[in-house]
Amino acid sequence: MLDDLSQCSDGGGVAQLDETFRRAHSLKGAARAVDLPPVEQIAHRLETLFTKIRNGEIKLDAGVKGMIGRVLDTIEDWVAANSGAQALPDTAVAMSELDAVLDGRQPAVAAIVVKSAASPPPPVAVVEPVAEVPVPAEEPDRPVPARADETVRVRAFHLDRLLRSSNELVTETMIQRQLTQQLVEIDRSLANFDKQWRRVRKTASSMIREVADHDRSSALDRQFEALEQSLRVLTRDARENRRLQQRTGWTLRQLGGELQQEVRQVRMVPAESIFGGFRKMVRDLARDAGKQVEVQVAGLDVEADRMVLQGLKDPVMHLLRNALSHGVEQPDIRVSAGKPPQATVSLRFDVSDGRLVVLVEDDGKGVDYDAIRRKAVERGALNEAEAATLERQALLDLIFDPGFSTARVVDDLSGRGMGLSVVREAAAMMNGTVEVRRREPAGTCFRLSVPLSVSTQRLFLVECQGHVYALPTEGVDRLYRVKADDVG
């Protein structure tokens, strides 16, 4: 966050502010997922602060930036103490500083520090048992279902390095393939040269016999014969080297491809390793919001690359919070609409056409198109005429814009308008897509589709007029140095 804030100035750096806001929003959701209320409360206040900075209500000066840095340090200290079962630091200082800035006052750091030093730290007993926290896939304490003599525990970063090495090996095989093609061209050139040489030698021998005596002609023929023999040896060696290169290149490609596939398979983990604790998280959020929700989770045995699942953690969390906030109604409203008081929110994982598909559905009130139109006009994204005639699917695309929210009240669950923006950007970064549609007879369905595994590719970077373009190296045949005067 501090890196993004350092690029912002008062009234500027909108993109950096949006990114900072998204990070705070993700932090709040993650803290809620692992039951860290103090961190969640601080993150919620940071969201409010960044909103006011973006709207010009608070000036982002050096004092505010310093306060934000101290608050982030408090979060790091709190998380570190919690994970190490140490005495938890007091978050009152951070909360007081944030509240002071939000109220338009400068934080009285010295007074607050004295007070916090005299205040006893909160008891450690407020922390939930560790068993309630979803354990990431790479944690060494995760139980291993297989026999100990059949498995070896490997840290995730070792697998990442191994995958990068296998990708480099595959890239090198592409270079070897180009080398093989060059050897084929050399072989053809030598064959053509041999044919031309035979014709030249025949013509030259005839001409020499006509103008030279027998002894001189025989000596020249012997020189021609020696030169021709050397050419035959060169042609034969080139052909043998080309065949050897072809066989070696084919074997290298086979081994590299198999290694890459095996490494990727090792990196595949079940969705349960990342999303196993989401059922409880949704139940807790629904209970706090006063809503009755049945949580259905399916497909947790579906396997995907660990990095892909990690990348989906925040987007799926935002979609579930969105379903509870914007989709699921209060029990009395559902009953008056002829629905059962208990709503259903489902999270499903599946594989389709070699891609991981994640569905987040609810049987709530569905998409409020009129509310989207009003918000779009209010934000200046559309005028009245455009909003009235815009197709429904185009309207749905607007909800993924940063800051777009139809919620009337900002609370711990929603109202900032950044959750769906995080979802779209995360999907795009993983070469994926996100779609939203209305369920019949009521409800909403979000569909995330991403590759099952990450892939890397060696690229050739070209800069032109301030823009950088990346070209796959296997698509580059050769490079030429061209003068500026020659272009045009």
Helices and strands as residue ranges (DSSP letters): H 2-6, H 14-33, H 37-54, H 62-83, H 92-102, H 109-118, G 124-126, G 130-132, G 148-150, H 156-211, H 214-266, E 268-270, H 272-275, H 278-288, E 293-298, E 303-305, H 306-322, I 323-327, H 331-336, E 343-352, E 355-362, H 369-379, H 384-389, H 392-398, H 419-429, E 433-438, E 444-451, E 459-464, E 467-472, G 473-475, G 484-486
